């Protein structure tokens, strides 16, 4: 008789964004006349940039002829894309990352869930609280998190680093030394970030304590302040303690196209064991590569036209971010984020719980957001709005919220 992975039974409820989608679907089914504006999940709304579309068309045409057809992609991803990433995302910023330390994937969500497979089940993870739920849930599935306490909404074997207005949403070094530290900067969900100097302190801390940092840089394209690092490898010593995950979803609108990459430097070793070689082995065994057409689309992100067009796209979303932030401030809300990230993190009014505010906003303003408590216990009393809507919808949502 087969047995299931019991760790799955420990997961409370369903995935946050599936939960929200179900609630919104039920509301729209019961209220078909309402025009609901979705500022919940961080899904982009603007079309792919013309340079990307052209590259995809060319790649589709190549697939139509035997001479230029492409089958399985190379294990790590096509050289043309890994070289473009190494040159533009790293060498151009003074970071020495080689193309063979870059692993192309179908997105940072899968990478951030899969990367924990490299580590012993005995490792203890540390996460920011609130946090992107995939980091914790994937460790639950692997059996690394102990038991769940529904009263505190915490796992017994996870170190939580609260990020609240009291500490400016900057995680502090935990009292207990973790083995693996997840950092997402600029941060999802709070939309805040830390300075490069502070990130350097995290790198030093990890090297000192023998911990590994899994650094999720999915929102890097939204950084607007000078003293914020675009890659953890801008920090001295990061290559011996950090894996970096990047996404094409937020900087180039690939949420439905799917492309990302992980950087696992050769210097990153656990004793004599190379994590890069382990990830290469895992990639070769479990993954058959992002599609050729999509990797060509990714290459176009780094073309001169692509870069110029995407700069405009990021600016479009950041105009939404400031529209939300300023609009909420005018309406008397306490707001954070939205300067280096496309997320606005607000304090719920009159101490409403995050889910009460979700229902209130959906029913009274027909606007969907994300309850802060869905990201962890320290998110209770907060709420996230995304800047990824259309400008018109963003303005309309703010008008409705102000009118409440
Ligand atoms: C979010 O809304 O937090 C993100 O869109 C989720 C993701 O990137 O997977």
Boltz pocket constraint, residues with backbone or C-beta under 6 A from the ligand:
constraints:
  - pocket:
      binder: B
      contacts: [[A, 40], [A, 41], [A, 42], [A, 43], [A, 109], [A, 132], [A, 188]]
      max_distance: 6.0
